[in-house]
Amino acid sequence: MTSPEGESLGSVAVLVANAADYPAKRRSFEASVQSLPRDLDRATLDAFLNALLFDVGSPSQ
């Protein structure tokens, strides 16, 4: 992600799914996020969120 000036603001992960699959995949992701420990540091949380999005977004889901 970049600012309007072109400076890096960091990275983000996004859930990409077709319209029919998105609601169920979003619910699955949100349920998984709720199960994470609340005291994770930012780097660990980002790693878990990316892994969850990868898992939820995979075609086998």
N, C-alpha and C positions, 0 to 999 in steps of 0.2 A: 504494500500500500504506500502511496506517496502523497505528499501534500500538493496543493496547487502549484507550489514553487518547484516541485520535482524532488523534494527531500524525502528520504525514506522515513516512514512512520512505523515501520515494523511489518510483520506479516500477519495475515489472517487466513483462516480456513473457512470454507463455505460448503454448505450442503447443496449439491446439485442433483436434482431428480426431476423426472417428468411430473407434470401436474397431477396425474393420477396417483403416483407413488409418494409424492412429497408429504402429505399430511401424516401418513403412517410412519415414514422415516423421521419426520420432525418429532413426533411423539416418542419414538424409540430413543432418539438422541436425548431429548429432554429428560426421559426417565433415567437414562444412564448417567447424565450429568448430576441428577439428584442423588445418586448413589455414591458419588465421589466424596472423599473426606473434605471437610470445610477448611482445613488448615494447610492446604498445599501451597507451596511457594509458586510464584507466577510461571517460572520456567516449567515446573512439573505439571501444573495445571494446563498450560498450553500444549504440552506433549500429550497429555491424556485427552484433551479436547480434539486434537488432530487425529489421534488414534480412533476415538469414538466416531468422528465424522467419516473417516476412511472405512470403518467397519459398517456403519449404518448405510453409507452411500454405495457400498459394493453391490454388484448385481445379485449376489446370492441372498440378500436380505429381502 
